[in-house]
Amino acid sequence: MKVGILNVTAYSGLELVRILARHPEAEVTSVTGRSAAGRKLAEVFPHLTSIPLTVTEEITETVDLVFSALPHGASAQKLAGLLDQGVKAVDISADFRLRDAEAYRDWYKVDHPAPEYIEDSVYGLTELHRDEIASAEVVGNPGCYPTAAVLGLAPAVSAGIIEPDVIVDAKSGVSGAGQKLDRAYLYSEVNENLRAYALDGGHYHLPEITQELVALDDGSEFKVTFVPHVVPMTRGILATCYAPLRPGALGAGVGKQREVQDLYKSFFEGEPFVEVATSPPTTKQTLGGNSCVVYPVVDERTDRLVVVSCIDNLVKGAAGQAVQNMNLMFGLDEAEGLRELSLYP
């Protein structure tokens, strides 16, 4: 199949090129980027010397699917014209993640540019929406934080073992902020530093996390406290999720831990990109790969579930998951082009 990438110069766009270069069924034939238009991709990004593409302002070739790494608002506006032509799309921006146009306006402070496509779009967390993705024309690729948080909590929420009141404490590498020319992301500001952000009013990934947890729990009202942090590394997300256990939901004593492990392993059985660990994972375990490593544990002192979830924010949290969705949309092996071991050290 022939593939186009809108805004290839974004970090997620570059990851798409890297991943798709080894995909046996997909060929990237057109890439766009406003600032780099007219230049060879390898001229702008020397690590892509083997990719003979020129960056253009618009998609110049006939393609079967387009990935969009444009900012929210601009992404849906550009994709609408392509969807009208029958081109399938995976949107890595936030434009097709929320199911409610009013919620989108509340959180992103703009009217949705293509509300006519919201109803038919599918939230692209593959492990939860596999069947719908397979028949979708447009998929809203999940955000990086929600991918880690929702996969970490999904088995517990689905089984009804926790109260609908959760805390997600998440740390991300600097690449999660994109290529911002902002003092807060200068090396001297980020190095040897750790900061929380988006506490005043909440992070725009919060409604996405809530939306998916509510859907898993038959519409129960979920209270979600989400606090993101920037840590001095390039890639990776580690999310630690906390929730009180429902009384009587699990057995007594030390058997609770085994029961929770069995619950998580059963929920993710057969999933090619989710691993249930038996010890707390690190972000290095997912670096460069499309895996999510999840570790659930019961704090018996407080009767609370604690789940640690790790991903590479640019792969499972963006481009890798987008390719996973593309594979499903075209009836391919879900793992095609994604069987890559993580980098270490």
Stockholm file with secondary structure:
# STOCKHOLM 1.0

chainA/1-345         MKVGILNVTAYSGLELVRILARHPEAEVTSVTGRSAAGRKLAEVFPHLTSIPLTVTEEITETVDLVFSALPHGASAQKLAGLLDQGVKAVDISADFRLRDAEAYRDWYKVDHPAPEYIEDSVYGLTELHRDEIASAEVVGNPGCYPTAAVLGLAPAVSAGIIEPDVIVDAKSGVSGAGQKLDRAYLYSEVNENLRAYALDGGHYHLPEITQELVALDDGSEFKVTFVPHVVPMTRGILATCYAPLRPGALGAGVGKQREVQDLYKSFFEGEPFVEVATSPPTTKQTLGGNSCVVYPVVDERTDRLVVVSCIDNLVKGAAGQAVQNMNLMFGLDEAEGLRELSLYP
#=GR chainA/1-345 SS CEEEEETTTSHHHHHHHHHHTTCSSCEEEEEECTTTTTSBHHHHCGGGTTCCCBEESSCCSCCSEEEECSCTTHHHHHHHHHHHTTCEEEECSSTTTCSCHHHHHHHHSSCCSCGGGTTTCEECCHHHHHHHHHTCSEEECCCHHHHHHHHHHHHHHHHTCBCSEEEEEEEECGGGGCSCCCGGGSHHHHTTCCEECCCSSCCTTHHHHHHHHHHHTTTCCCEEEEEEEECSSSSCEEEEEEEEBCTTSSCSTTHHHHHHHHHHHHHTTTCTTEEECSSCCCGGGGTTSSCEEEEEEEETTTTEEEEEEEECTTIIIIIHHHHHHHHHHTTCCTTTTCCCCCCCC
#=GC SS_cons         CEEEEETTTSHHHHHHHHHHTTCSSCEEEEEECTTTTTSBHHHHCGGGTTCCCBEESSCCSCCSEEEECSCTTHHHHHHHHHHHTTCEEEECSSTTTCSCHHHHHHHHSSCCSCGGGTTTCEECCHHHHHHHHHTCSEEECCCHHHHHHHHHHHHHHHHTCBCSEEEEEEEECGGGGCSCCCGGGSHHHHTTCCEECCCSSCCTTHHHHHHHHHHHTTTCCCEEEEEEEECSSSSCEEEEEEEEBCTTSSCSTTHHHHHHHHHHHHHTTTCTTEEECSSCCCGGGGTTSSCEEEEEEEETTTTEEEEEEEECTTIIIIIHHHHHHHHHHTTCCTTTTCCCCCCCC
//
